Amino acid sequence: MGLLVILAQAVWFILPALAPSSGAVLVGGGSPIDFGKKTKDGSRVLGGGKTWRGLAGGTLTGMVLGTIQNYLALNVFNEPNWAFSTSWTSTFLILFLLAFGSMMGDMLGSFCKRRCGKKKGDKFPVMDQYDLIIGAFIFVIPLQWAWFNAHYVEGQHIFGLVFILILIPLLHRITNIIGFKMGKKEVPW
């Protein structure tokens, strides 16, 4: 397998972990996950931007995207190497772990941001860019290690992991600018 294919697959397989953030912004709103609770320092646990509707919508966005990807790989392009799995049960689990995990990572980022005295929309370098990936990996590695290893660790696939870790800040910036221009985000970062 050529290096360009490995890099393309690394991006392909991480899309269900990246899409939930946009999905959450588009369908979010409603009751905050932290119910408005504050910690001892007086700051919100997560903030008003993390809602139940956003969590569900974001997770569903990633899972729907991944399902479409899997269907295309298996039924349109006839390329099982581009499928998350040939088993729909395994595919569902992998997609849930990637999408839900990324949303949990986003909440972890918000929690850390609040503990550091940052407000909604304040820049929080590194965590702002990698919280989704950290969350997705925290969920997928222990529960789907064989899949993660095969696509991001084994052999030259490690280059795919390095590639997405380099690419993430650029993608984060682009999607935030788009969300800002659409009026869905208060700041373009």
Number of C-alpha atoms within 10 A of each C-alpha: 7 7 12 11 13 20 20 14 19 22 18 15 21 21 19 30 31 25 25 31 26 20 19 25 20 16 17 22 16 13 15 19 19 16 15 13 14 13 11 7 10 9 18 19 22 28 22 17 20 23 23 18 18 26 28 18 21 29 28 21 24 30 27 19 18 28 19 11 20 23 19 16 19 17 12 10 10 12 12 15 12 22 22 25 18 15 9 13 10 14 18 17 17 24 29 23 27 33 37 28 25 32 30 23 25 27 23 18 23 25 17 16 22 20 16 11 10 15 16 15 13 12 13 17 10 10 18 19 21 19 21 29 25 19 24 28 22 17 22 22 15 10 14 15 14 13 16 18 14 12 23 21 17 12 10 15 22 17 18 22 19 14 16 19 14 11 13 17 15 12 14 17 15 14 17 19 17 14 19 15 13 10 11 17 16 12 15 17 19
